[in-house]
Amino acid sequence: MNLHDYLYYIILPILSLSSLVVFIRFLIGPGIVDRVVALDLVITIGIGIIAIYSIINDKPTFLDIATILALIAFLGTVAFAYYLEKRNKKDE
Amino acid sequence: MSELLIYILSTLGAIFAMLAAIGILRMPDAFLRISVTTKAATLGVGLLLGAAALYFNDFSVSTRVQAIIIFIILTAPVGAHLIGRTSYFLGNKMWKNSVIDDLEGKYDKKNHKLLSEDVAEKNIREKKEEEKK
């Protein structure tokens, strides 16, 4: 079993299963905060999947997409936090 | 030698990502979920990206990987803090076995300003006396 097979048959299934498990939390909630956190974690694990995928296909260009995904995940979390807090805040 | 390191890093990274996933499913309240995902997922993804950097062994790729890792390490705690603060304001209950809530009574519920310690203690005492009546 060489490195390619190991990554393809062991590491990628583990990562896919983990993102599936996180998606269960995304579906069952219960609060909107849990959903935001689950979305953030799905994207973070997605960055890991992209890293492994770029090794398997021998294409380092995929890592650029990982950079942009990291940016979008942070932006999404901050935006959700900001507007959820603002929703029931009352300034005098 | 380098291949062995790639095996080790990718295995550890996958294990930590899996632990984060199990943690977000099994933890009892929103704050514990935020805490577990921030730490375990950051470490796991960092290790997986490190495996990619070792595999390509190229200056441009390892610079890119470093940029991603540093960005994730910088932004994960900031995002977790913001979403945790929001969760506190939205009134999410803590787990029933949690020991202490340090912020109890210290936040003004209307305009979200942080009160000083003695004002907060006075508020809590008044609330308890009202409950007694």
Contacts between the chains, C-beta under 8 A, distances in Angstrom:
chain1	res1	chain2	res2	distance
A	3	B	3	5.8
A	3	B	6	6.3
A	3	B	7	7.0
A	6	B	7	6.6
A	6	B	10	7.9
A	7	B	10	6.4
A	10	B	14	7.8
A	11	B	10	5.1
A	11	B	11	7.1
A	11	B	13	8.0
A	11	B	14	4.8
A	14	B	14	4.4
A	14	B	15	7.7
A	14	B	17	7.4
A	14	B	18	5.6
A	15	B	14	5.8
A	15	B	17	5.8
A	15	B	18	7.8
A	17	B	18	7.2
A	17	B	21	7.7
A	18	B	14	8.0
A	18	B	17	5.1
A	18	B	18	4.7
A	18	B	20	7.2
A	18	B	21	3.5
A	18	B	22	7.9
A	19	B	21	7.1
A	21	B	21	4.2
A	21	B	22	6.7
A	21	B	24	7.7
A	21	B	25	5.4
A	22	B	20	7.9
A	22	B	21	5.0
A	22	B	24	5.7
A	22	B	25	7.5
A	24	B	25	6.2
A	25	B	24	5.0
A	25	B	25	5.3
A	25	B	33	7.7
A	31	B	30	5.9
A	31	B	87	7.3
A	31	B	90	7.0
A	31	B	92	5.7
A	32	B	90	7.7
A	33	B	30	5.0
A	33	B	34	7.8
A	33	B	83	6.1
A	33	B	86	6.5
A	33	B	87	4.2
A	33	B	90	6.6
A	33	B	92	6.3
A	34	B	30	5.5
A	34	B	33	6.2
A	36	B	83	5.9
A	37	B	24	6.9
A	37	B	30	7.4
A	37	B	33	5.8
A	37	B	34	5.5
A	37	B	37	5.8
A	37	B	83	6.3
A	38	B	24	6.2
A	40	B	37	7.1
A	40	B	79	6.6
A	40	B	83	7.9
A	41	B	20	6.3
A	41	B	21	7.3
A	41	B	24	5.9
A	41	B	37	4.7
A	41	B	41	5.6
A	44	B	20	8.0
A	44	B	37	7.8
A	44	B	41	4.6
A	44	B	42	7.6
A	44	B	45	5.5
A	44	B	72	7.3
A	44	B	76	8.0
A	45	B	17	5.3
A	45	B	20	7.6
A	45	B	21	7.1
A	45	B	41	6.8
A	45	B	44	7.9
A	45	B	45	7.3
A	47	B	45	5.3
A	47	B	48	7.9
A	47	B	49	7.4
A	47	B	68	7.1
A	47	B	72	7.6
A	48	B	13	6.3
A	48	B	14	7.7
A	48	B	17	5.6
A	48	B	44	6.4
A	48	B	45	4.6
A	48	B	48	4.1
A	48	B	49	7.5
A	51	B	45	7.6
A	51	B	48	4.7
A	51	B	49	4.9
A	51	B	51	7.0
A	51	B	52	4.3
A	51	B	65	8.0
A	52	B	10	6.6
A	52	B	48	6.2
A	52	B	51	7.6
A	52	B	52	7.4
A	54	B	52	5.9
A	55	B	6	7.7
A	55	B	51	6.9
A	55	B	52	5.5
A	55	B	55	4.8
A	55	B	56	7.9
A	60	B	52	7.7
A	60	B	56	5.1
A	60	B	58	6.9
A	60	B	60	7.6
A	60	B	61	4.5
A	60	B	64	7.6
A	63	B	49	7.9
A	63	B	52	6.8
A	63	B	61	6.6
A	63	B	64	5.1
A	63	B	65	6.6
A	63	B	68	7.1
A	64	B	64	7.1
A	66	B	49	7.5
A	66	B	68	5.7
A	67	B	64	6.8
A	67	B	67	6.6
A	67	B	68	5.4
A	67	B	71	7.5
A	70	B	68	5.7
A	70	B	71	5.4
A	70	B	72	5.7
A	70	B	75	7.4
A	71	B	71	7.4
A	73	B	79	7.9
A	74	B	71	7.8
A	74	B	75	4.2
A	74	B	78	7.6
A	74	B	79	5.7
A	77	B	79	4.0
A	77	B	82	6.8
A	77	B	83	5.9
A	78	B	78	7.7
A	78	B	79	6.3
A	78	B	82	5.9
A	80	B	83	7.1
A	80	B	86	7.8
A	81	B	79	7.5
A	81	B	82	3.9
A	81	B	83	4.8
A	81	B	85	7.2
A	81	B	86	4.5
A	82	B	82	7.4
A	84	B	86	4.9
A	84	B	90	6.6
A	85	B	85	7.1
A	85	B	86	4.6
A	85	B	89	5.6
A	85	B	112	7.0
A	88	B	89	7.3
A	88	B	90	7.4
A	89	B	89	7.5
A	89	B	110	7.7
A	89	B	111	6.7
A	89	B	112	5.4
A	90	B	110	5.0
A	90	B	111	6.6
A	91	B	111	5.7
A	92	B	110	7.6
A	92	B	111	6.5
